[in-house]
Amino acid sequence: MYDVKQFKLISGEEVICEVVEWAANDNPDMVVRRCFKIHTAFDNEGIRYHSFRPYMALQEGPEMFITINTNHVCSEGNPDLSLVQHYREAVKASEMTEKEVEEKLESMVKRMKELSGEFDDSGDNLIRFPSKPRLH
């Protein structure tokens, strides 16, 4: 198990990642994986939302390692447990295969149909209103 840490970089970006290897005295680079940028947004009512985006393009997965120079880190912290939970979900979603994504999508569509009363495309469940002649 690797340390999940949250970093604020001098660029202003915040990232959350698994630290594989900490920096040493003679090398300021630390090795991380599954690194996501924390994107913060506010809605019209001022409620804050967070989402995760890959920190580097095409660098997702347990076998993809990134080095972060510790000279570019302003601060480090232990992320809140709810943030870690959302991070784990983002990691799991990012590592899904195409087949797993299709299966999950089909499952979600099925669930939505169940919740909405199971509409069908036959038109048998449509109520037709009498139409009036058009006046132009």
Order of alpha helices (4+ residues) and beta strands (2+ residues): beta-beta-beta-beta-beta-beta-alpha-alpha
